[in-house]
């Protein structure tokens, strides 16, 4: 969450890369498939109602300020379609990303 929080505050590696004219590719946004299992449907619905936990995670990463591309692997065509549907969604607002990071940072 640190790079997202930093980017929302306008500092850190993501804005620095953007300022330098670099593309930022977020790799393994699902942390090898572990992250969707840790995100319940309630959190997925907070991110964007109607998305699966995996889609919500991909959308959150794709919405991070400074991220230009998301690199991921999928086990088959259904997972590719699910990922494509997620990144086709409108980006999350900075306010929504702050809300999400706040929820994840709370004990």
N, C-alpha and C positions, 0 to 999 in steps of 0.2 A: 504494500500500500504506500510505502514511502515515496517511490517515484511519482505516483499519481498525486499524492498530496503536495509534493514539491511543485509539480507541473501546474496544479491548480493555483498555487501561490506565485507562479511566474518565475521559479528558479529551479535549479537542479539540472540533471543531464538531458532531459527531454526538451525543455525550452532552449538550452544551450545548443543542442544539435539543430533545432529548427532555425535558430539565429544564425548558425553557420551554413545554412542551406542544405543540411543533410536530411536524408530520409531516415526515419526511425521505424525499424521492423520489429514488432513484438513477436518473439519466438516462444512457442509452447505456452500459449495463454491459459491452457487448461492444466498445466503442470503435469504432463504425462497422463492425463485422464483422472488425476486425483481430485482436482478442484470441484468438479460437478458433484461428486459424492459428498463434499463438505458443505455445499450450498443447498439448503432446503428450498422447497417451492415457495415458502413465505418470503425468503430473501430474493429469489428469482422474480417474484411478483412485485417486490419493492423496486427492483431494477427496471423491469418492464413487464406489466401484467400480460400473461399469455405465453411468455417464453418459457422454455425448459431451463433447468439450472445451467446446462452447458451453453445454451444460447445466451443466457443472461451474462455469463462469465465472458464470453467472446465479445458481446456488445460493450460491456464495461471496459474491456481492454481497448477495443477499437475506438471508443469514445474519448480515451485519455488525450488531453492536449499534447500535441507534438507527435503522436503516433500516426504514421502514414500508412503502414501496412501491418497486417496480422498474418503470421506464418503458423500454420497448423497442419497436423496430419489427421487423417480420418481413416477408419477401418473399412469404409465402403460408401457406396453412393448415398444411402440414407443419411449418413453423418455429414457428408459433403453438402447435401441439400439443407440440412439443419443449420450448418455453419453459414451457408450462403444466405439463408433467411435471416439469420442474426445480423450479419453485417449490412444487409439491405435496409435494416431498420434506421430511422433517424437517430443520429447520435444523441447520447445522453447530454443533458445540460451540465454546466459546471455545478449548479446548485444540486442537481440529482447526484452527481459524483461525490460532492461533499457530504450529502446525506448518507450515501452508501459507506463512505470511508468512516463516517462518524459511528454508524451502526457496527461496523466491523472492528472499530477500535475500542468500543465500550466493553467493559468486563462482563 
